[in-house]
Amino acid sequence: MKPKKHTIPYDFLIKLVSLAKGLVFHSIEENFHENEELESPYPTALLCNHVSEADVVSLSMVYPRLKPKIKMIIPAREDILLPGFLQKEFRAKGILKWIFKFIDATNIIPILLRYIGAVPIKRPFRDNARELIKKGELRDKVDSEWTDLVEHIRKGRNLFMFPEGTYNHDGFLNQVKRGAYYIKSKIDKLHFNSFTLTYDHLSYQKTKLYIKYGRPFEIQKDMSGDQVVKLVAETLGKNYTVTIANLTSFVLLKLEKESKIKKQQLIDLLLHLKNQIEIKFPEITLASELRKEVFHSQLELVFAKLKKVNLIDWEEETIRTKEILHQIPKSIHNLKKSNIVLYHKNQLTSHFSKLESIWNAMYLGKGVNT
């Protein structure tokens, strides 16, 4: 089947979705391995980590980077295609509430998403999946949905999918499901590429998004389901961006409980870590603020936000960490709210061994004093 090439109306509607970036993000930074494009020859499955509802806007920013641009099929949570989604999901207040109410009333989101290529997918223990489990119908429903996705690919569309299936509420990459393995088993000549989203919720008043584009990779015929899951997780994990927020979080959690550190000393630690990453592990992507070493104002905002949620004390030039900073909440369902420092540190999971090696060298060299 010939690929369904993009059209002016298709591109225009995705452009409309991208206009929401101003409501959601402070700014968006894109990082590439090579050329400013994402290779996606037909048929391709594009894989991405799943952070929040804002990923829909992120996808609209990625689409112009595709080469070539081919219409997509996008598995989407069922309720996002139902009326009233924005109000139910965000429960916004003030002027934003009325903006969402107006958008919901137009029913424009389901219309746009369906035209772009979104199809509803059941999620275990969400939507009405519990009822389907009781009836013994969930497996048949899931199989039919995946079969439908395969048919759309065979009809000329490329696939975009979140291999985790659900949001990663704790900053970690969630357990990757076997979707890529299943699709590959049905379409032998399927290509794969990826991009990884890193959200910095601390360094600006609004969230800053970092997009790291991947390189094409192949899934071999003889690979088992577990091997495919591991490959996908490693591919997405290694492309998390090191940001002001997650690197600061890493350092704060390496300090002893209720320790004091001078602001300038913390800056020096961040700069040393950043320099060592560039020297020893150039494959790790650093945020532009760290590369340029211009992040003092952002760091002060980080301190202010952490003081507001009672994770640190900050007076003049001294930061004191609180014991609660090191406590793992009983529920990590929404770690971004209960311990946003741990949330950001978890983004660096795939980089931990490398960061630890740098930190240990600093410690042994008496480069860390608190």
ABEGO torsion letter per residue (X at the ends): XBBBBBBAAAAAAAAAAAAAAAAABABBBBBBABBBBBBBBOBBBBBBBBABAAAAAAAAAAAAABOBBBBBBBBBBAAAABBGAAAAAAGBBEAAAAAAAAAAAAGAAAAAAAAAGBBBBBBBGBEAAAAAAAAGAAAAAAAAAAAAAAAAAAAGBBBBBBAAGBBBAAGBBBBBBAAAAAAAAABAABBBBBBBBBBBAAABABBBBBBBBBBBBBBBAABBAAAAAAAAAAAAAAABBBBAAAAAAAAAAABBBGBBBBAAAAAAAAAAAAAAAAAABAABBBBAAAAAGBAAAAAAAAAAAAAAAGABBBBEABBBBBAAAABBBABAABAAAABAAAAAAAAAAAAAAAAAAAAAAAAAAGABBX
